[in-house]
């Protein structure tokens, strides 16, 4: 199974694809675990988002990029193993 190198621990996006280089901590420093789409100023942008909602959100974004849905489902299979979602089990 494909696993991106250094993925966001919330959505799975490779942090190398984040134009901002990652999210930010409370003190404004760069956070190396979460992307800027998911995490800013030390908190998740959507703190009440569920695992299933994240999977749907990622699949929707991939669809916008013209990536077939079966590939989107393949890429989202690893989301439950990411740090944010392991902690909620």
KOLBAGU-171315 format. One line per 10 residues: number of its first residue (from 1); for each residue z, y, x of N, C-alpha, C, O. Coordinates in pm, 1 decimal, padded with zeros to 6 digits. Each point is the difference from the previous one (the first is absolute). Layout:
NUM) Z/Y/X/Z/Y/X/Z/Y/X/Z/Y/X; ...
# end
This chain:
1) 00000.0/-00118.1/00083.6/00000.0/00118.1/-00083.6/00000.0/00124.4/00088.1/00071.0/00005.9/00100.3; -00150.7/00093.1/-00138.3/-00008.8/00124.4/00075.5/00125.1/00083.7/-00020.6/00042.2/00022.8/-00113.3; 00016.7/00022.7/00222.4/00113.8/00089.8/-00005.1/-00031.0/00116.3/00093.1/-00021.5/-00020.6/00119.5; 00018.8/00144.5/-00173.4/-00030.0/00113.1/00086.9/00108.7/00019.9/00104.7/00117.2/-00029.8/-00023.3; -00157.9/00080.3/00137.7/00096.6/00029.9/00105.0/00078.4/00123.3/-00041.4/-00058.2/00101.7/-00037.7; 00190.3/-00110.7/00044.8/00090.1/00109.6/-00032.6/-00026.9/00057.9/-00139.8/-00036.8/00116.8/-00012.2; 00054.9/-00197.7/-00093.0/-00023.2/00049.0/-00135.7/00117.5/00083.4/-00052.2/00113.6/-00014.8/00045.1; -00143.5/00101.4/-00140.0/00105.7/00070.2/-00073.4/00085.3/-00107.3/-00065.8/-00053.4/-00093.9/-00059.0; 00182.3/00106.3/00068.1/00092.3/-00099.3/-00054.5/00026.5/00019.1/-00149.0/00095.8/-00054.7/-00054.6; -00182.5/00133.6/-00011.0/00006.5/00016.6/-00143.7/-00131.3/-00042.9/-00066.2/00001.1/-00078.9/-00094.5
11) -00115.0/00131.1/00144.4/-00129.2/-00028.4/-00062.6/-00089.1/-00093.0/00081.3/-00095.2/-00056.4/-00053.9; 00124.3/00039.3/00182.3/-00078.8/-00088.6/00084.5/-00116.4/00066.3/00071.5/-00070.2/-00066.0/00076.6; 00047.8/00194.3/-00099.4/-00109.3/00069.1/00067.2/00027.9/00006.6/00150.1/00112.7/00028.3/00040.5; -00214.5/-00054.3/00042.6/00023.0/00013.7/00144.5/00038.1/00144.8/00032.4/-00070.5/00092.6/-00040.0; 00180.1/-00072.5/00111.3/00044.5/00136.2/00031.6/-00102.8/00074.7/00084.3/-00000.9/00123.1/00001.9; -00085.6/-00196.4/00067.8/-00105.0/00064.3/00077.6/-00101.7/00070.7/-00089.6/-00073.7/00086.4/00047.5; 00068.5/-00121.3/-00175.3/-00091.6/00062.9/-00096.1/00062.8/00122.1/-00067.9/-00068.9/00073.1/-00071.2; 00197.9/-00050.6/00092.3/00069.7/00113.8/-00060.1/-00032.3/00126.0/00080.9/00034.2/00009.3/00117.9; -00099.9/00086.4/-00181.6/-00040.0/00123.3/00069.1/00118.5/00077.8/00056.0/-00014.6/00075.5/00096.2; 00131.7/-00094.0/-00156.3/00120.3/00069.0/00048.0/00079.0/-00084.1/00099.9/00099.2/00046.9/00055.9
21) -00142.5/-00170.0/-00033.3/00065.7/-00086.7/00096.9/00122.6/-00071.8/-00050.6/00061.2/-00076.9/00074.2; -00023.4/00100.1/-00199.5/00116.7/-00064.0/-00060.0/00076.0/00097.3/-00087.9/-00032.0/00118.7/-00005.8; 00131.4/-00169.7/-00061.3/00085.1/00084.5/-00082.7/00096.4/00078.8/00086.9/-00006.8/-00005.3/00122.8; 00096.6/00078.5/-00187.6/00096.5/00079.8/00075.0/00142.8/-00035.0/-00039.7/00027.9/-00035.3/-00114.5; 00062.1/00046.2/00212.4/00142.7/-00018.8/-00023.3/00058.8/00130.3/-00053.4/-00069.0/00101.8/-00005.3; 00195.2/-00104.8/-00034.1/00067.7/00119.3/-00052.4/-00008.8/00119.0/00095.1/-00013.6/00114.4/-00043.3; 00021.7/-00142.7/00173.4/-00002.0/00107.8/00098.8/-00141.6/00045.2/00037.2/-00017.1/00084.3/00088.1; -00084.1/-00140.3/-00155.0/-00137.8/00038.2/00025.2/-00071.2/-00080.3/00107.1/-00120.0/00017.5/00021.2; 00192.7/-00105.6/00046.8/-00063.4/-00082.9/00102.3/-00086.0/-00106.9/-00066.1/00020.7/-00035.2/-00116.2; -00115.9/-00015.2/00190.6/-00092.3/-00100.8/-00048.8/00070.4/-00133.5/-00021.3/00076.2/-00045.6/00085.2
31) -00102.2/-00015.3/-00198.2/00053.8/-00132.1/-00029.7/-00108.1/-00102.0/00031.9/-00111.8/00010.8/-00050.4; 00143.0/-00108.5/00132.4/-00097.9/-00098.5/00046.5/-00007.4/-00125.6/-00087.2/-00073.8/-00093.2/00032.4; 00149.8/00089.6/-00143.4/-00003.0/-00117.5/-00087.8/-00079.1/00023.4/-00128.5/-00056.8/-00094.0/-00055.6; 00052.7/00216.4/00009.0/-00062.5/00030.3/-00128.5/-00106.2/00108.0/00014.2/00013.4/00090.2/00082.6; -00119.6/-00099.4/-00163.6/-00108.3/00098.3/00004.5/00038.3/00127.3/-00076.4/00097.5/00002.8/-00075.1; -00176.5/00101.1/00096.8/00026.8/00128.9/-00064.4/-00028.4/-00003.7/-00149.8/00045.3/00088.0/-00073.1; -00119.2/-00188.0/00026.2/-00027.5/-00013.0/-00143.3/00121.4/-00056.7/-00074.7/00016.5/00022.5/-00119.9; 00067.0/-00095.6/00191.8/00114.8/-00067.5/-00061.5/00134.2/00067.4/00028.8/00092.0/-00009.7/-00081.2; -00079.4/00077.6/00195.2/00131.6/00042.0/00048.8/-00006.7/00140.3/00058.9/-00084.9/00028.0/00084.6; 00173.9/00060.1/-00128.9/00005.6/00135.1/00054.2/00141.9/00053.9/-00008.3/00071.6/-00025.1/-00096.9
41) -00032.4/00098.3/00197.7/00133.2/00061.0/00007.2/00112.7/-00101.8/-00020.1/00103.8/00031.5/-00058.1; -00126.2/-00154.5/00107.1/00104.7/-00101.5/-00004.9/00013.6/-00075.1/-00130.3/00095.1/-00076.3/-00017.0; -00188.3/00095.9/-00076.5/00007.1/-00072.0/-00127.6/-00139.1/-00046.4/-00043.0/-00101.9/00054.4/00042.6; 00100.9/-00155.2/-00126.9/-00126.5/-00046.3/-00055.8/-00049.9/00101.6/-00101.5/00078.9/00055.3/-00076.6; -00208.8/-00030.6/00075.7/-00058.6/00094.9/-00094.6/00013.0/-00049.6/-00143.1/00015.3/00080.0/-00092.3; -00021.1/-00210.7/00073.2/00016.1/-00060.4/-00132.0/00112.5/-00103.3/00007.5/-00026.3/-00120.0/00008.9; 00151.6/00166.3/-00012.4/00113.0/-00090.9/00022.0/00016.3/-00107.7/-00107.2/00059.3/-00104.4/00027.2; -00110.1/00127.2/-00147.3/00016.2/-00097.0/-00108.6/-00119.0/-00093.6/-00016.0/-00004.7/-00079.2/-00094.1; -00091.2/00088.0/00185.7/-00117.4/-00085.0/-00004.4/00040.8/-00145.7/00020.2/00079.2/-00030.8/00089.1; -00132.7/-00057.9/-00171.0/00030.2/-00142.6/00014.5/-00102.8/-00065.5/00092.2/-00103.7/00058.9/00030.6
51) 00133.0/-00178.6/00012.1/-00091.6/-00075.5/00083.9/-00134.6/-00018.3/-00069.9/-00104.7/00022.1/00060.8; 00106.7/-00061.8/-00186.5/-00125.3/-00019.7/-00073.2/-00078.5/00130.2/-00014.4/-00122.9/-00000.1/00007.7; 00193.4/00110.6/-00028.6/-00067.8/00129.3/-00009.3/-00063.7/00037.7/00133.8/-00108.9/00057.4/00002.8; 00176.5/-00089.6/00108.2/-00057.5/00028.6/00131.8/-00126.1/-00083.3/00021.2/-00100.9/00051.5/00048.1; 00105.9/-00178.7/-00083.4/-00117.6/-00084.6/00013.4/-00116.9/00057.4/-00079.7/-00112.2/00007.1/00050.1; 00138.8/00034.1/-00174.9/-00104.6/00058.4/-00084.8/-00053.5/00129.6/00060.2/-00120.3/00026.1/-00003.6; 00209.7/00053.8/00058.2/-00039.4/00127.6/00059.7/-00091.6/-00023.1/00120.6/-00102.7/00066.5/00013.8; 00139.6/-00159.7/00072.2/-00080.8/-00030.5/00118.2/-00134.7/-00058.5/-00041.7/-00103.5/00038.1/00054.7; 00103.8/-00129.9/-00150.7/-00125.3/-00057.2/-00047.1/-00090.2/00107.4/-00059.9/-00121.6/-00003.4/00018.9; 00180.5/00098.8/-00091.1/-00076.5/00110.9/-00056.9/-00061.4/00087.8/00107.4/-00114.9/00042.6/-00011.9
61) 00190.8/-00015.7/00116.1/-00050.3/00082.3/00110.5/-00115.3/-00071.6/00070.9/-00100.7/00062.1/00034.2; 00116.1/-00192.2/-00012.6/-00106.5/-00076.7/00064.2/-00125.2/-00002.0/-00087.8/-00112.0/00005.0/00050.8; 00131.3/-00012.2/-00181.6/-00113.4/00001.9/-00092.9/-00073.7/00133.9/00008.7/-00122.9/00003.7/-00005.3; 00197.9/00106.0/00018.7/-00060.6/00132.4/00016.7/-00087.2/00004.5/00125.4/-00096.9/00075.6/00007.1; 00133.0/-00157.9/00091.7/-00074.0/-00005.5/00126.0/-00113.1/-00103.1/-00007.5/-00057.9/-00036.3/00102.4; 00026.8/-00010.0/-00222.4/-00106.4/-00095.7/-00026.2/00025.2/-00136.6/00063.9/-00094.4/-00071.1/00034.8; 00219.5/00035.4/-00019.9/00036.3/-00131.8/00052.2/00016.7/-00093.1/-00120.6/00075.6/00031.9/-00091.8; -00144.4/-00145.7/00090.5/00008.0/-00091.2/-00115.1/00144.1/-00040.5/-00032.0/00084.4/-00011.2/00089.0; -00058.7/-00010.3/-00217.6/00136.6/-00029.2/-00044.6/00056.9/-00126.7/00062.4/00120.1/-00005.9/00026.3; -00202.7/-00095.6/-00001.9/00053.6/-00122.3/00059.8/00049.4/00026.5/00142.4/00094.7/-00064.4/00045.1
71) -00156.5/00156.5/00024.8/00046.8/00036.1/00133.5/00127.5/00083.5/-00010.8/00091.4/-00015.9/00080.9; -00084.7/00104.9/-00180.4/00121.1/00079.0/-00023.5/00120.1/-00088.5/-00028.0/00109.7/00026.1/00049.4; -00129.8/-00129.6/-00127.5/00108.8/-00093.9/-00029.7/00042.7/-00074.6/00126.0/00118.3/-00028.1/00019.4; -00214.4/-00003.3/00065.0/00030.1/-00067.7/00126.2/00086.5/00089.2/00088.7/00099.0/-00046.1/00056.9; -00136.2/00173.7/-00045.0/00075.2/00091.9/00085.5/00140.6/00028.5/-00053.4/00090.8/00026.9/00078.6; -00071.3/-00032.4/-00209.2/00132.3/00031.1/-00055.7/00094.1/-00120.2/-00001.6/00117.1/00014.5/-00035.4; -00164.8/-00130.2/00072.1/00086.3/-00119.7/00000.9/00118.2/00013.5/00094.8/00104.8/-00060.3/-00023.2; -00120.0/00138.3/00129.2/00107.7/00011.8/00098.9/00100.3/00111.0/-00033.1/00101.3/00012.0/00068.9; -00125.7/00067.7/-00169.8/00090.8/00110.9/-00032.7/00143.9/-00047.6/-00025.6/00092.9/00067.0/00045.0; -00069.8/-00178.8/-00114.8/00139.1/-00042.8/-00023.8/00079.9/-00028.1/00127.8/00123.1/00001.4/-00003.5
81) -00190.3/-00026.7/00115.3/00069.8/-00027.4/00124.8/00032.9/00126.7/00079.5/00067.5/-00008.1/00102.7; -00113.7/00123.7/-00147.9/00027.9/00124.8/00070.6/00146.0/00041.0/-00018.7/00063.4/-00037.0/-00098.8; -00011.8/00112.2/00192.4/00142.5/00037.0/00005.0/00051.3/00058.7/-00131.4/00106.3/-00039.8/-00047.8; -00179.8/00133.2/-00010.7/00046.2/00064.3/-00123.8/00024.0/-00103.2/-00110.0/00098.3/00010.1/-00073.3; -00184.4/-00106.5/00061.2/00006.6/-00095.4/-00110.9/00089.4/-00119.2/00031.6/00057.8/-00058.8/-00091.4; -00045.3/00022.1/00216.3/00095.2/-00106.7/00037.1/00140.9/00041.5/-00035.7/00079.5/-00082.2/-00045.7; -00047.6/00209.3/00066.1/00134.7/00051.7/-00026.0/00034.6/-00003.8/-00148.8/00117.6/-00004.4/-00036.1; -00220.0/00006.1/-00051.2/00027.0/00004.2/-00143.6/00010.9/-00138.3/-00063.1/00025.8/-00011.2/-00119.9; -00045.0/-00093.1/00198.1/00007.1/-00136.7/-00055.2/00142.2/-00042.9/-00020.8/00024.8/-00111.7/-00045.5
# end
